[in-house]
Amino acid sequence: MGVEVPALPSLREILNQHVREGDLYEKVDRNRVRCFACGHCCPILEGQPGVCKVRYNQGGKLYVPWGYVGGVQCDPIEKKPFFHAYPGALAYSFGMLGCDLHCGYCQNWVTSQALRDPNAVSPPLEASPELLVRDALRQGAKLLVSTYNEPLITAEWAIAIFKEAKAAGLKTAFVSNGNGTPQVLEYLRPWVDLYKVDLKSFDDRHYHELGGRIGPILDTIRRLHDMGIWLEIVTLLIPGFNDSDDELRRLAEFLVSVSPDIPWHVTAFHKDYKMPDPDDTKPKDLMRAAEIGKNAGLRYIYAGNLPGRVGDLENTRCANCGGLLIRRYGYFVEEYRVTASGSCRDCGRVVPGRWAEKFEGQIADRQFMPGRWVEIGGPASGFPGLTR
Ligand code: SF4
């Protein structure tokens, strides 16, 4: 007679054991709640999840992810990318699972689409704010970053970690699609220093294809800037999707209308996930986008993902005198000339951003995995191991 092997818990069952009641919702009536962690503002019936699949209504309360990470990694801050905030700093980066959009070209689909796509399998790892902050300090990190999945939909957990991080003197950041609401931004405001928004297109129809709307994203960009949170924008340039001259011009003009000092990163697409058709972005495409941004009036434009192939577009130059401020190759800071007070060494003009008093070198110019993390459910849970 064969031995009966107990069924392994599903990813859904494991995640449902790692929740707590959320802060970012309201009760609509006895059985319905409305979540406002992201721009979808889902009305959610009893027993149902929201669009993101990770927040759900049970018994008239909204339950949200808590107590795990979907991955942890140490990245150079330039990889997030932030080019005007603490250059060279090590960014201790964590994510959870799930997303409120479903971009076919997602480079983090293993974590972002974990509950939508059966091929996206990522092991959740047991974590606590204290453990994460202790590990970040041990690695020499200057900041903690919520990234890899959409941090807005797991904002309560990120803020619990950021409170601990702030108490330890660390900076904090969100790397996000920007599909926010006024309520979630007020919730984040005291605890988030830096915010990167992925502005994927300037066409509402394109956003619909990705599962969102452009309105909440533009509103988030304006609000973040008005709140004084340091903001950088990234646009992944996808040939034939979002790279027409007209769309790029309108996008850049919008950013200028918020502030010409917002850094804009145009980065190169490479075939991924469900979008194998468009060509990879070429250096000349990035340079064309940068020229459009410059003509619109943006002062700081960077071309990413093609190190050494985009001329001066990896470097920061003074918007007043053109003097070199930071020379980079990929994520590597080769030369640093911003003064202790955050200004140009040649002409004294203040450089917009968040600057350390001193450039203390770079711990790493590429990602690496920090210490040992324990997979929830252990190796027998059926999820591939992630021990480093
Ligand atoms: S985070 Fe967004 S997608 Fe998820 S339940 Fe809340 S409003 Fe809906």
Residues whose N, C-alpha, C, O or C-beta is under 5 A from the ligand:
A	BS01	SF4	C35 F36 A37 C38 H40 C41 C42 G50 V51 C52 R55 D100 I153
